[in-house]
Every structure is written in C-alpha cells, then in structure tokens.
Amino acid sequence: MTLQRKLSMGLVAAALTVAAPAPAHATPWGWQLTKAGTQAGQQTWQLTPTGTEARFRGLAPVSAKVAWVAGSAGTILRTVDGGRTWSSTGPAEAAALEFRDIEAFDARHAVALTIGNGPDSRVYATSDGGRTWSETFRNEDPAAFYDCMTFLDRRHGLALSDPVDGKFRILATRDGGRSWQVLPTSGMPDALAGEFAFAASGTCLVSAGGRAMFATGGGASSRVFTSRDGGRSWSVTTTPIPSGPSAGIYSLALRRSGEAIAVGGDYAAPTAAPDGAAYLRGRTWTVSRTVPGEYRSGSAWHGRAALAVGPTGSDVSYDGGRTWKRFDTGSFDAVDCTSDGACWASGEKGRVARLTRR
C-alpha cells in the first residue's frame, strides 16, 4: 500500500463498544444559518452520545430525527430520535472493513460502501433499518479502489473508483443499490499521473439536479469531473486548489442550480491549507477570497449558507463559498444537512453532532 493510499484511508483501529447512551438535550429545529446568529455566537455543534470510539467518515442524515453514520471496524449506527439514542446496525460480516460512505433514503433504506484494495471495496444495502444487510457488490479487480458514492434519486446511483488502466472507474445502479454494473470508460477523460480521489467523507462524488461531480488530488493539479448523463460521459476542469501526494480536493458540495464549492488541503499538514477552498462560477473554479486556512474534509449546503469541517474546526460561508469564517474548533470529518433544516457532523472517536442554537 502506498503512502498516498495510507493517508487517504487513514485507517483507525477502533474496537466497537456500543454503550447505553445518555439522553441529549432537546433542541429546536427548522432554523436556518444566519449572519446574525454567527455574530451573536448562537450556533454550535451539540454532540450526541454514540457509545463507540469508531471514526465516522460516512454520514447520511435524513431529517432532524433520522440519521445514519458509518465508519471504522465495520460500524454503522442509526438514530430515529434526533441523536438521543443510537442503535448498532452494521453487518456482522463487515466487522473488519472500513465504511467510508453511506447514503440513506429514510429510516429503513440505506446503502453503505466499504473501501480498500480489491475485495475490501464492497457495497451493502438494507431495507429494514439495518436489521439485515445484503452485500450487493464486491470488487474483484485488484487495481480498483472505490472511494465514495452518490444517488441522483432513489433508484440511480454511482460509485467512484481510483483510476484503473489510466481512467477513473464508475460503478452504477438503477435499482436503489440492489445491483451494480461497471460503466464503460469511453466517456471518461484520462487521469493524470498519480491522480486519485480521497475517501475522506463520502463527498468526493456528489450529485444534484441530474448532475454528478467528483473531485481529485494527488497529481499535478486538482480537478473536478462533471457528468450530465448518469455517469456515461464526463468533462473535466482544472481547479486552483493545490494538489500533491496527499493534497487536493477532499470534498464537493453541489446545489441543484449548479452552484458548487470545493474544499481540501493536505491530510498530512492539517493546520495549513493556502488556497484550500474554491467556488464554481459558470465553468470556472475560483479560490475563495477568505479560505478556512486549514485542511477541510467535508462540506455541505444549508440553504444559501455553506459549511466546511475538518479535524481542526468548522467554518461557515454566507456568500457561496467566496469567504469563510470559523465558528467551531472541534474535530469532524463529514457534514451534511437535510431538507427540514437539520445539519449533522461526524468524525473521530464516535463524534456525531447536530448544529444547534445556544
């Protein structure tokens, strides 16, 4: 395994010990991030007790009440009461694997991705709230390494592998993750030398409004690939975010309108990320005027606002990613927001939190 892949995987040896969680305080929902709220110091992450030390890079909130997280040691947890309690729902046969992405449609239906070389890259699906899981894909190509996935709707989904024979590989489903097919690479541009995607937060591949995007690093430049036909053909754009052996774009967030942000940096140097955030204007990526300044692995839209998280803190933007402001210094890997106004974050040592008002 190369240094690049070790940094991308960030393997954590965590024993799963799910304890009875303590109750969380009730929190009002349905509010939107506002500049006034930030200036008054009213928004913060409220941790929910998960009872585990697993690292959760996979995050799939459905609503203010329902959320799924997936992470190290084959761990998948689900809450249906806003994080007051969590149940362990991961497939027993995946206990030695690393979950890095999970996509959930509701409290019963979810699809989860494990990463690794060859057969360690797998997809599992549940339709009964995690009581049972079906392994719906196992990678048999030793050259493939799947990093992340996205669903364009409840039936159509894509998963991304690092380059095989010089091109990124796309896996597709048309039945909600119950079966998968490797797509032809005739419509995929060539990868750069050393280019790959980062399995950091499940957001190296995203979709919205019928469009899919994935981001890269590792090579001479960081790039964003875009598809408008379900992953069959892709165009590629170079971005100004610095790239290197462990540097590049770690996360994308995409709106239905096509507005997008990218965040990243260098996993090996988390406290310094010059030019580590950019926004999409038309077809051009532009470096943010004020960047988080440190490595960020996850991002999400929350109405007109945007969030970015990483191991050294969380930032918010109110102008489409042009400027960012720090509002928290806790460690998180992933962030996502739901249609009912709830935002969740997850990360190391079992950390899962909801964005709340003080």
C-alpha positions in Angstrom: 0.0 0.0 0.0 1.4 3.4 -1.0 1.8 6.4 1.3 -0.9 8.1 -0.8 -3.4 5.4 0.0 -2.5 5.2 3.7 -3.1 8.9 4.0 -6.4 8.6 2.0 -7.6 5.7 4.1 -6.5 7.0 7.5 -7.0 3.6 9.0 -8.2 3.6 12.6 -8.0 0.5 14.8 -11.2 1.0 16.9 -13.0 -1.5 18.9 -16.7 -1.3 18.8 -18.2 -1.0 22.2 -21.7 0.4 22.0 -22.9 1.5 25.4 -26.2 2.8 26.6 -26.1 6.5 25.6 -27.1 9.3 27.9 -30.1 11.4 26.8 -29.4 14.6 24.8 -31.0 17.9 25.5 -34.0 18.8 23.3 -33.2 21.2 20.5 -35.4 23.4 18.3 -35.1 22.6 14.6 -36.1 24.1 11.3 -34.0 27.2 11.6 -31.5 28.4 9.0 -28.0 29.6 9.4 -27.9 33.4 9.6 -25.1 36.0 9.8 -26.8 37.4 12.9 -26.7 34.0 14.5 -23.0 33.7 13.9 -22.1 37.2 15.1 -24.1 36.5 18.3 -22.3 33.2 18.7 -25.6 31.3 18.8 -24.7 28.4 16.5 -22.7 25.5 17.7 -22.3 21.7 17.4 -24.0 19.7 20.1 -22.5 16.3 20.5 -24.8 13.3 20.7 -23.5 10.3 22.7 -22.9 7.3 20.4 -21.1 5.0 22.9 -18.4 4.0 20.5 -14.8 5.0 19.6 -15.3 4.4 15.8 -14.4 7.1 13.4 -17.4 8.0 11.3 -16.4 9.4 7.9 -19.7 8.2 6.4 -22.7 10.4 7.3 -26.3 10.2 6.0 -28.8 12.4 7.8 -32.4 12.1 6.6 -34.1 14.6 8.8 -33.9 16.3 12.2 -34.8 12.9 13.8 -33.3 10.2 11.5 -29.6 9.9 10.7 -27.1 7.1 9.8 -23.3 7.1 10.3 -20.8 4.6 9.1 -17.1 4.1 9.9 -14.2 2.1 11.2 -14.4 -1.5 12.4 -17.5 -2.2 10.2 -19.6 0.2 12.4 -22.9 1.5 11.3 -25.2 3.4 13.7 -28.7 4.7 13.2 -30.8 7.2 15.3 -34.5 7.8 14.9 -34.9 10.3 17.8 -32.5 13.1 16.9 -29.4 11.5 18.4 -30.7 10.8 21.9 -30.1 7.1 21.3 -28.2 5.2 18.6 -28.6 1.6 17.6 -25.7 -0.5 16.1 -26.9 -1.8 12.8 -23.8 -2.8 10.8 -23.5 -6.1 9.0 -21.5 -8.6 11.1 -19.5 -9.9 8.2 -18.1 -6.4 7.6 -16.5 -6.0 11.1 -13.0 -6.0 9.7 -13.8 -3.4 7.0 -13.8 0.4 6.8 -17.1 2.1 5.9 -16.4 5.4 4.3 -19.7 6.4 2.8 -23.4 5.8 3.5 -26.5 7.1 1.6 -29.9 6.8 3.2 -33.3 7.4 1.8 -35.3 7.1 5.1 -35.2 5.3 8.4 -35.3 1.9 6.7 -33.4 2.1 3.4 -29.7 2.8 3.2 -26.7 1.8 1.1 -23.1 1.7 2.5 -19.7 1.5 1.0 -16.5 0.0 2.4 -13.1 0.9 0.9 -9.9 -0.9 0.3 -7.9 -2.7 -2.4 -9.7 -5.5 -4.4 -12.5 -7.3 -2.4 -12.3 -4.9 0.5 -14.3 -2.4 -1.6 -17.9 -3.6 -1.2 -21.5 -2.2 -1.1 -24.1 -3.3 1.4 -27.8 -2.4 1.3 -30.6 -2.6 3.9 -34.4 -2.2 3.6 -35.3 -2.9 7.2 -33.5 -0.3 9.2 -30.2 -2.2 9.4 -31.6 -5.4 10.9 -30.4 -7.3 7.8 -27.9 -6.3 5.1 -27.3 -7.7 1.6 -23.9 -7.5 0.0 -24.8 -6.1 -3.4 -21.3 -5.6 -4.9 -17.8 -6.9 -4.2 -14.9 -5.6 -6.2 -12.9 -8.4 -7.8 -10.4 -6.2 -9.7 -7.2 -5.8 -7.6 -6.4 -2.5 -9.4 -9.7 -0.8 -8.3 -10.3 1.0 -5.1 -13.7 2.6 -4.5 -13.8 5.9 -2.6 -17.3 7.3 -2.4 -20.8 7.1 -3.9 -23.9 9.3 -4.6 -27.5 8.8 -5.6 -29.1 11.0 -8.2 -32.5 9.7 -7.0 -33.8 6.7 -5.0 -33.0 4.3 -7.9 -30.0 5.7 -9.7 -26.6 5.8 -8.0 -22.9 6.0 -8.8 -19.7 4.9 -7.0 -16.2 6.1 -7.9 -13.0 4.1 -8.1 -9.5 5.4 -8.4 -8.0 5.0 -11.9 -7.8 1.6 -13.5 -5.7 1.4 -16.7 -5.4 5.2 -16.7 -9.1 6.2 -16.2 -11.4 6.7 -13.2 -13.9 3.9 -13.0 -17.7 4.4 -12.4 -20.0 1.8 -10.9 -23.7 2.4 -11.4 -27.0 1.1 -10.0 -30.5 1.5 -11.4 -32.4 -0.2 -8.6 -31.5 1.6 -5.5 -28.3 -0.2 -4.8 -29.6 -3.8 -5.1 -27.3 -4.5 -8.1 -24.4 -2.7 -9.7 -22.6 -2.6 -13.1 -19.2 -1.1 -14.1 -19.8 1.5 -16.8 -17.6 1.7 -19.9 -14.8 4.2 -19.7 -15.0 5.5 -23.3 -16.6 8.7 -22.0 -14.0 9.3 -19.2 -11.0 11.6 -19.7 -7.6 10.2 -19.0 -6.3 10.5 -15.4 -3.2 12.4 -14.6 -0.1 10.6 -13.3 -0.7 10.0 -9.6 -4.2 11.3 -9.6 -6.8 9.8 -7.3 -9.8 10.6 -5.2 -9.9 10.9 -1.4 -12.1 8.6 0.7 -12.4 11.1 3.5 -16.1 12.0 4.0 -18.2 10.3 1.3 -18.3 13.6 -0.7 -15.6 13.2 -3.3 -18.5 12.2 -5.5 -21.8 14.2 -5.3 -24.9 14.9 -7.3 -27.8 17.3 -7.6 -30.3 18.4 -10.2 -29.4 15.4 -12.5 -25.7 16.4 -12.5 -22.8 14.4 -10.9 -19.4 15.7 -9.9 -16.3 14.1 -8.5 -13.0 15.7 -7.3 -9.4 14.6 -7.3 -5.9 15.3 -6.0 -2.6 13.5 -5.9 -1.4 14.6 -9.3 0.0 17.8 -10.8 -3.3 19.6 -10.3 -6.7 19.1 -8.5 -9.6 18.6 -10.9 -13.4 18.3 -11.0 -15.1 15.9 -13.4 -18.8 16.5 -14.3 -21.4 14.3 -15.9 -24.9 15.2 -17.0 -25.9 11.7 -18.4 -25.8 9.4 -15.4 -22.1 8.8 -15.4 -21.7 7.7 -19.0 -19.6 10.6 -20.1 -17.6 13.2 -18.2 -15.9 16.6 -18.8 -13.1 17.8 -16.6 -11.9 21.1 -15.3 -8.7 22.0 -13.5 -9.1 23.9 -10.2 -6.7 26.3 -8.4 -6.7 24.2 -5.2 -3.1 22.9 -4.7 -2.5 19.2 -5.3 0.2 16.8 -4.2 0.8 13.3 -2.9 -1.7 13.8 -0.1 -3.2 17.1 -1.2 -6.1 18.2 -3.4 -9.9 18.5 -3.2 -11.4 16.3 -0.4 -15.0 17.4 -0.7 -17.5 18.9 -3.0 -21.0 20.3 -2.3 -23.4 20.8 -5.2 -26.7 22.7 -5.5 -29.5 21.9 -8.0 -28.8 25.2 -9.6 -25.2 24.0 -10.4 -23.6 26.2 -7.8 -20.7 24.3 -6.2 -18.0 24.6 -3.6 -14.8 22.6 -3.1 -12.7 22.3 0.0 -9.5 20.3 0.8 -5.9 20.8 1.6 -3.2 18.3 2.7 -4.1 15.5 5.1 -0.5 15.3 6.2 -0.4 19.0 7.1 -3.8 19.8 8.5 -3.1 23.2 10.0 -2.0 24.9 6.8 -4.1 24.9 3.6 -3.4 28.0 1.5 -6.0 28.3 -1.4 -7.7 25.3 0.1 -11.3 26.3 -0.9 -12.9 27.4 -4.2 -16.3 28.1 -5.7 -17.7 27.4 -9.1 -18.8 30.4 -11.2 -20.0 29.2 -14.6 -17.4 26.7 -15.7 -14.5 28.3 -13.7 -13.3 27.5 -10.3 -12.1 30.5 -8.3 -10.1 30.4 -5.0 -12.2 31.8 -2.1 -11.2 35.3 -1.0 -11.1 34.1 2.6 -10.4 30.4 3.0 -10.7 28.2 6.1 -6.9 28.2 6.0 -6.6 24.6 7.3 -7.4 21.1 5.9 -11.1 20.5 5.4 -12.5 17.1 4.5 -16.3 17.7 4.4 -18.7 20.3 3.1 -22.4 20.9 2.6 -25.0 23.4 1.6 -27.5 24.6 4.2 -30.0 26.8 2.4 -27.9 29.7 1.0 -25.2 29.1 3.6 -22.4 26.5 3.3 -20.5 24.5 5.9 -17.0 23.0 5.9 -15.5 20.7 8.5 -12.2 19.1 9.3 -10.1 17.8 12.2 -9.2 21.3 13.3 -12.6 23.1 13.1 -15.7 24.1 11.3 -16.4 27.1 9.0 -19.4 28.8 7.5 -19.9 30.8 4.3 -22.8 33.0 3.5 -21.8 34.1 0.0 -21.5 30.9 -2.0 -18.0 29.9 -0.7 -16.3 33.3 -1.5 -15.5 33.9 2.1 -15.4 31.6 5.2 -15.5 32.2 8.9 -14.6 29.8 11.7 -17.3 29.0 14.2 -16.1 25.8 16.0 -12.7 24.2 16.8 -13.9 20.6 17.3 -12.8 17.7 15.1 -15.1 16.4 12.4 -14.7 14.6 9.1 -18.1 14.8 7.5 -21.0 17.2 7.4 -24.5 17.1 5.7 -27.8 19.0 6.0 -31.4 17.9 5.4 -34.4 19.4 3.7 -36.0 20.1 7.0 -33.1 22.4 8.1 -31.1 20.0 10.2 -27.3 19.8 9.9 -25.2 16.9 11.3 -21.5 16.3 11.5 -19.4 13.2 12.3 -15.8 12.2 12.9 -13.2 10.6 15.1 -13.8 8.8 18.5 -17.5 8.3 17.9 -18.2 12.1 17.5 -21.6 12.8 16.0 -23.2 16.2 16.5 -26.2 18.4 15.4 -25.9 22.1 14.7 -27.9 23.9 17.3 -28.6 27.3 18.9 -27.1 28.0 22.3 
